Amino acid sequence: MTAAYQELIHLLDEREIGYSTSEDQAIRTDLRGEIAVYRIVARVEVEADLFQVFGYSPLRIPEGCGSAIAEAVTRANYGLRIGKFELDLDDGELRFHVAQILVYDSVGEGVIDRMIGTAISMLDMYLPAFLSVIYANEFPLDAIRRVEAVYRRPSEIETNIEEQDDDLELED
């Protein structure tokens, strides 16, 4: 059993979070975000020296929406600094994945906590956009821009507006 797996178990036990384990150094738990309850799977891949957290969306992408959600996922992923969304087009599974390289079989409880928190936060942030694309027929570009605008800091919005103004001047 690696130190990272022991750190994960200790963190969950300390916070009295229920979970199930598997023989391959993985846990599974359900955690509530602001928008939904997400299935969280965290596991150690010893062969790859990797600690991974997967946050699973509570929805399956319906047939016929795959290409629009694939576009939304691509737009959401662009510019993400940590982690990525993954979409299984065969079964409609949507998840957020974040990974950390193990250092001496460890990552630290603080890093584990931030990884789990990041998965939940990213699902909370983007799930409304994905739902809007599926059920309100919103264009992926508009849905992603809308949710990202809510989470931007004022300085990022000002920079974005200035860049758009520069682009407009070039077109004249």
Secondary structure, 3 states (H helix, E strand, C coil): CCHHHHHHHHHHHHCCCCCEEECCCEEEEEEECCCCEEEEEEEEEHHHCEEEEEEEEEEECCCCCHHHHHHHHHHHHCCCCCCEEEEECCCCEEEEEEEEECECCECCHHHHHHHHHHHHHHHHHHHHHHHHHHHCCCCHHHHHHHHHHHHCCHHHHHHHHHHHHHHHHHHC
